[in-house]
Every structure is written in structure tokens, then in C-alpha cells.
Amino acid sequence: MNDALLAAAFLAAGIALLHRVLRARLEAALNALTLALVVLGTFAFDLLARAMVRPAAACALAALALFVRERSGLPSARRGLSIGASAGLAAALHWPNAALALLALPRRGEGPRPLAWALAAGVIVWAAVFALAPLPPPMAGRWQPLLSLLGSRQGLLHLTPALWLGVAGLALQLRRGFGGAATQWREPPRPERRDSLPARAARRDARGVAPFGLALTALLGFHAACPLTPAHSCPREQLAAALPLLALPMGEALRALREAVRRAPGAPLWAAGALLVCWNLLFMQQYADDMIPRDFPVAFPRVAQNGAALVARAVGAPLSWPANWVFAARHDVGPERFDAAAGKRLAQAADGSITIDVGQLDVDEALLLEGWSVRHPCGEAVCRAVESRARVLLPVMSNGWTALTVRASGEGWLDIEPGHWELNAPAPLGPEPADLCFVPDPARRGMRALTLGVSATPRAPVPHALVDRITLSPGPCP
């Protein structure tokens, strides 16, 4: 069968199951709006457009597990087996989906048997799929939750802002669940009408929010262990199973937003006015900084791009909060650097080395910090000059000792900081480009800041260095 038809069939089945789950929790209007946001406001529509069968199947299996969890009157053993089988099949598609088995956590008054049945069924189904069709080994790497959730390369919340509604709704459900449990402990339960949909939703939140929260946390946590290397990436499509789990919290957030507007009808007007004021202030700042021509026509995309750049330089991209603040404080850079530098993909050689091609615009924008000159031609290459001190961000791919090779020419001496004082000495620069090898301090994998410096000699009272490329390799210096 065609991949597009398979993806469409899986998504249609998942939407139908999700509709039945939401219908028991939300009013018709909120149900329709939530489904529209899940399908059109997230990457679910991208799964259909690109005919991605495996993520679409994982999404349908997650919706099935959620439907079984929410269905009342189902025996606990049957419920656990159904959820476990769905989790096992989803884990065969992407191993973090095994967290769906946590949806079988026992309800009030039940023992641990549903979860045990789910875990057993999940392991059996996964092993059967693995035996029939050998699966690639699960990828493991450094745990990077900030990048997997908020990074511009594959961050779930950065690339799909609509899911922030799900995060807010999950927080509301947790607050309501714990608050409802405390109220029931201190006060006798108040009688509610049988046909009161908000009352039924509140009672379900009080006893059923833990499985959703734990399953989502485990799913996102496992996905955060996916390695970010030049050879591998962690696309958001691998988290398609999280979409049905976030649908209910999205509906709760929309309901809370509607109630807030009812209590304060003027709030949307104040919000719209604040946005217009901010737009005007950003426009006036562009005018004052000569970012746009004065008294001449200017294109709207240019004004919007300049305004976004001003906001990013001041407080960072809002979709990356607070990851960009943590990155800026750790490396002493501006918060706007996080979007370009975090998770930067560089070419990797067969021996595991990576090379920063100084002078390449996209690399310079992401990894070169202060102290670098404009681009200069140096033979057939393009270089940048270091006249005193210049910093660069290095994506270290392995733990321990590494060798740093700087291809540069110029006058004076070149050294690095931080560097191992017993193994390094300032290297002399010459008129022809040469490879100068240094040994940085041992570091763990991740982004590291390094400083290149030039110093004067009696023959070169005005030192300078033209840097062509910087190579970080796991082997020792020759």
C-alpha cells in the first residue's frame, strides 16, 4: 500500500479515538477546537504531508492506549494487556514510546496488577516484533532535555508552539488533581449533578492525572537521551506519540482560557493593546538605530526581522525560554546565540574529528563570538583575523582529552585558553598557513568556549593571526 495512504489511515484512526476521548471530557466546541489544534497546529499534519508511516502509527497507538485508559467498565487485566500491547508496538517504532505502558497505572482501589499486565504484554510484543523484524539498537547519548524540548534544531516546544497549551493544561490538571485530593481529605464530598461534564472531568483529574503526567515525563525524558551528533538527530516526529497525551491538557488549557476571558472581558483588549505598543517601540528603536531607511519605503519582512532580532538580543527567543538564558549564563554570550549554536550540525570525518570552517557565514554566526574581524581572503580560502583575543564555541563530541588544530598564518605567537599548561606552549605564526596543534583541558561532551590569543615578539610588535579553520579531533597531536 502507498505510504501516504498508510499514514492517512493511521492518523484517521488516531483522530477518531482521540475524538471519543475528548468527547467525554470537553464540550463540543472545545472538542472541535482541540482536535483542530492537534491536527493542524502541530506536526501531525506534516506526518501526512510527508507520508511518515512510522510516526503516524505511533500516534495512533498512543491514541489507542489513551482510549483504553479512559474507557470505563473495562476489566483491569484486559485494560493492562491492551495498553501494554500498544506500548510494545509503539516502542518497536521508537523505544521511548515504551513510556505509554505507564498509562496502565492502577486506578483508585486497584492493585498493581494492571501495570504488571501492561509491562509483561509490552515486553512480549516488543520481543516478538524484534524477532520477526530486527530493529536497530536504541540510540543513547548525553541527556539534553533543554535541546530536545527547546532547541531550534529539533525542540518539540520550540518548533510546535501550540503544545505549550498542553504543558499549561497539564500543570492545571496537576494543580486541580492535588487540590481536589486535599479537599476530599479535609471536607466531605459535595453532591454533583450526574450530567455535569465539568464535575466528571474534575473527578477524573483528581484520580487520573498521575498516569498522564508520568507517561509524558518518561516519554520526553527518554527522548532527551537521543544523541545530538553530526551523524544522528532527534527529530520531533519521533515524539508523535506525545500528541494524543497532550490533547486532553490542551483542551483543559483552552477551557481555563475561556473562563478567564469570561471573568475579565477586557483582558484580550489589554493584551492586544500591549502587543501594538511593543510593536511601535520596536519600530521606533529600529528608526533610532538606523536599521531602516528614514523617510523612505521599507518592506514589512525587513521590519519584522529587525524587530525579532531586537527582542532576541535583549531577552532571547520566547519559545526557547529558559534554555537560552541558561546557555547565555554558562558561556557568557547573548541569549540569541542559543538558537544558532545549540545542536549545531558539523561535518564529521571518519576518525571522529570535526572542523569549524572559519569564514563560512552560517558557522561564523553560530560559533564565533567576540574578537573576530571581518572576513579576509587568504589564498584560496576565507579567513578571519585575531588581533588580541577571540572566543569560539566548540561542540565537543567525546569526553576526555582532545587535540585542537588551528590552521593559521600571521605574526607573533598563538595560544589557547583554557589549555593544559604542561602540554601547551605558544606556537609561532608564519607568513604561510600552518597547522598549529594544542591540547585543551579535558572536557565532557557538549558546547565549550575556547579563547584564541596572539602575543607580540621582538620581530612582531603588532601581532595578528589569520585563522582559516579549527579542527577538534580525538587523537593526540602529531
N, C-alpha and C positions, 0 to 999 in steps of 0.2 A: 504494500500500500504506500501511497505517496506520503512523504514526511509531513507535508503541510496538512493533509487530511488527518493524519495521526495526531499531530499537535492540536488541531482544531477539536478533534473528538475528545482528547484528554481534558482540554480546557473547558469544553462544554460540560463534560461530566462534573468537573470540579466546581464550576459555577452553579450548576443545578443543585449539588449537595450543599454548597455554601448558602444558596438561597433558602433552603429548607432550615438550615441552622439559624440564619439571621431572622427568618420569619417568626421564630418562637421568641426572639429577644427584642426585636425592634418593630416600630410601626412601619406601615407600607412605604411611606415617603423616605424615611431614613434607611430602610432596607434597600430601596432602589438606588439612593444616592451612594450608599456604602459599596454596593456591587459595582456601580459605575466608576467609583474611585479605584477600587481594586483592579478592575479590568483595564480602564483607560488611563488612570493616574499613576500606574506603576509599570514595571517592566513586563507584566503579564501580556500586554498587547504586543510587546517586542518578541515574546516567545512565539506568538502566532505569525507575526510578520516574517520572522527568520526561520520558521519551521523547526524549532528546537524541541525535539520529541522528548528527550530525557528530562529536562526541567519541567515541561508540561505534565509529564507523567508523575513526577514527584509532587507537583502542585495538586494533582487530582488525588493522589494517595493521602496527602496531608488533609485534604478536604474530607475524604472518606473516614480517616481516623477521627477527625473532629465531629463528624456527623454521628459516628458510633458513640463517641463520648457523650454527646448531648442527648442521645435518644433515651427516653425513659422506658422503664419496663423491660429492658434487655437483661438477661441473666449475666451475672458478673463474669462467669467463666467465658461465655460467648463474647462478651464485650472485650475482655482482655485478649482473647485469641484473635479477634478481628483487628484490634488496634495493633497488636504485635505483628501480625502478618503484613499489615500496611506499612508499619515501620521497617520491617525486614526488607520488603521490596524497595522502599524508598532509600534505605541505606545501601542497597546494591547499586543504586544510581549515583548516590553521593553519600559517603559514610557519615557525615554529621547528621543526616536525616534520621539516624537511629534514635535521636532525642525524642522523636514522636512517640516512642514507647512510654514516655512519662505521662502521656495523656490517660494512661490506664491506672493512674494513682487512685487508690480506693476512695469511694465516697464516704460520707459520714455513716458510721455504723458498720462499715465493711472491713474485713481483714485485708491482709496483704496479698490474697490470692489473685485478684485481677492483674496486679502488676507482675506477679510471678508468671502467670499465664502469658502475659504480653511479652515479657523478656524471653521466655522459652520459645514462643512462636516466632519472635523476631530472629533469634539466633538460628532456628531451624530453617526458616525461609531464606535468610541470607546465605547460609551454608549451602542450601540446595541451589540457589542461583549461582553462587560462586563455583559449585561443582559442575554445573551444566555449561556455564559461560564464564571462564576465568576472568576475573576483574583485575584491573591494575591495582597495585598496592596503594594504600591511602597515603597521601602526601602529609608530611609533618614538617613543621618549621617553628620558627620563633613566634611565640604568641603575640599578636599585634592587633589588639581589639580596636585601637584608635583608627588604624588604617582600614581594617575590614568594615568598619561602620561609617567612618567619617572622611576617609581619604578620597581624593578626586579620581584616583585610578580605578578603584573597584568598590568604594564605600557604599554600603547599602542605603544609608540615610542621606548621604551627600548626593547621590545620583537619583534618588527617588524621594523627594521631599514630602510627598503625600503620606509616607509611612511614619512621619513624625506624629501624625494624628493617632496612629496605632500606639506609639510609645506613650503619648499623653493619655490615651484611653486606658492603657494597661496600668498606668500609675493611678488613675481614678478608680479602676476596679480593685487594685490592691488596697487603696485607702478605704473604699467602701466595704470591702470584704473584712478587713481588720476592724473597722469601726462597727460594722454590723455584728461581728463576733463579740466585741466588747459590750455592745448594747444588749445583746441577748444574754450575756453573763450577768449583767447588773440589773436588768429590768425584765419583767415578763413580756413575752411577745405580744404585739398588738394585733388585733384581728384585721385581716386584709380581705378585700373582695377577691373572689375566685377569678374573676375575669380581668383583674388589674394586671396589665402587662408590665408596667414598671415594678410592681410589687414582686411578681415572679422573677423578674430579672435581678432584683436586689437580693432575693433569697438565693438564687443560683450563684451570684457573685460571691456571697458570703461563704459558700461551701465549695465552689468550683474554680476560683481564680488561681489557686496554687498550681494545678496541673498546667494551665496555660503559661503562667509565668516561668515555671521551671522548665517546661519544654522549650519555650522561646529562648531562655537564657542559655540552656545547654546547646541548642542548635546554633546560636550566634557565637557561643564560646568555642565550640568545636570548629566552626568555620574560621574563627580568628587564628587557629593554628595552621591554616593553609600558608605555605611559604610564599613570600614575595621575592622572587628571583628573576633574573632575565629570562630563564627558561620556563618558569611557571607563573601563573597569575591566579587570582581568586575572583573570578567574575561574579557579579551579583546574581546572575542567572542560577548559580548553584544554590542560592537561598530561596528558590521558588517555593519550597515547602513552608517557608515562613509567612507567605502571603495569606493563606486561609487562617492561620493562627492570629494574624494581626487584624483580620477583618472585623471580628467582634469588638476589640478595643477601638478600632476606628469608628464604628457605629456609636459606641459609648461616648467618644470624644465629640462627635457631631451632635449627639443629644445634649451633652453638657453645654456645648456652644450655643445651641438653640435656646436652652433655658436661661443661659446668661444674657442673651440678647433680649429675651422677654423681660427679665428683671431690670435691665438697663438698656432701653431702646436707643439712647443716644450714644452708646459705646461705638457702634460702627461708624457714626459720623465723626466722632473724635479720632478714630483710627485713620479714616480716610483723610481728615484734615492734617494729621501728623505726617502722613506719607507725602502729601503735597508740600508741606513746609520743608521736609527733609530734601525733597527733590529740588526745591528752589534754592536751599542753602548750598547743595552740591553744585548746582548750576552757577551760582554766584562765585563759589570757590574756583571753579574752572575759569571763569572770566577773570578773576583776580590773579590766577597763576598763569595766564596766557596759554591755557591748554586748548582754547578755541579761539578762532579769529574774532576780533572785536568789530562789531558793526558790519559783519559780513554773513552771508548764509552759512549754515552749518548743518550737517546731516545728523538725524536723530541717532543712528547707531554709534556715531562718534561721541555724542553727549552721554549716551547710556554707558558706553565703555569707560569713558573717563570717570563718570560717577561711581561705577562699580570699583574702579581702581582706587579712588579716594577712600571708599569705605573699607576695602581690603587692606590698604596700608595703615589705616587708623585702628581698626578692631578685628581685621580678618574677615574671611567669608562667613556669614552667619550659619551656613549649612555645615561648616566644619568646627563650630564651637563644641567643646572647649579644646579639641585636639590641636588646633593651630596655636592656641595660647600656650599649651604645654610644650609644643615644638619650639615656639619662639623663645620661651624662657630657658629651655635646655640648651639651645645652640646660639643664643644671643643674636637673633635675627628678627626681622619683622614678621608679623603673623601671616602676611600674604605669601611668604616663601613656602609655607606648608603645602599649598595646593600643587605647586610645580615640583617640589623636591621630594616629598614623601612618596615612596613607592616608585621612584623614577626607574624606568627600564633602560638599561645599558647593555650593549653587546658584550657577550662573554665568550672568551676564547676557549679552546679545548682544554687548556691547563687550569681553567677557573679564573683567569685574570680578567679584569675589566679596565677599560680605557676611557678616560674623560678627554674628549677632543676639544681642547680649548679653542675658541673661535667659532664653534658651531652654536648658532643662536639659541636653539631650544635647550641645549646643555648649559650654556652660559647663564641663561635666565633662571634655570633651576638650581644649579650647584655653585656657581661663582658668587662670592659675597663681596665685601668691600675690599678696596685696594687694587683693583684691576683697571688697566687703562682701556681705551677703545681698541678695536681690532687693528692689527698691523699685518701687512704681508711679510712673510719670512720664507723666501724661496717659493716653493710651490704650495706651501701651507699658509694658514692664517693663525696668527699668534696674538697674545695679549701680553702687555708689559707689566712687570712688578718692579716698582721703583723704590719701595720701602718694605712694607708688609702687606700681604694679601691673604685672604682666607678663602677656603674652598670646602664644600661639603663632600665627603667621601662615603658612598654606600658600601660599607664593609660587608662582605658575603660570608666570612668564616671567622671563627673565634681564634685567638692566639696571635702568633707573630705573622706579619706580612711584610712584603717588600714593596716599597714605593719608588717608582722610577719616573723621573721628571725629565722630559726631553726639552732642553732649553739652550739658549745662547745668550751672550751678553758680556758684561764686565763686572768684576768683583767676585764675591763668594755667595753661594746659595745654601741656605739651611732650612730646616723644618722644625716646627713645634706643634704638638709635643713629639719628641723623639727620644730614643734610648741613648743616654749620654755616653755609654761605653762603646756603642757600635757606630755612632754617627760623628761625623766631623763636617764642617762646611766644605762644600765641593766647589772647586774653581770653575768659573764660567769662561768660555772662549768665544771667538768670533763665529765658529761653526757650531751648528746644533749638535749636542751630545746627550747621551743618556746618563743621568746622574741618579744613583741608587741610594736610598735611605731606608732606615728601619724605624718605623713609628713605634710608639708604645703599644704593647699588646692590647687588643680591644675585642669586645664582643661584636656579634653581628648587629648591623643597624647603621644609622646615619651618624657619622662622626665629622667634627670640624677640625681642619688642619690649617696651620698658618705657614706660608712660604715667606721667607725673608731674604733680603740681599744686604750685604755689608761691603764697605769700601776696603780697598787695598791701596798701598802707596802708588801703584801704577793705575789704579782706577778710583780716583777720588769721588767720582759720581757714579755709583753702581746702578746697574739696571739689568733685568733679565727678561728675555722674550721667551715665553713658555708656549710650546706647541701642543703637548699632550701630557697627561698624567696617567700612569698605569699602576694599578694595585694588583699584585699577584701573590698567591700563597707561598711560593718558593722563596728561598733566600736570595740575597744579592749575589751576582756573579763575582 
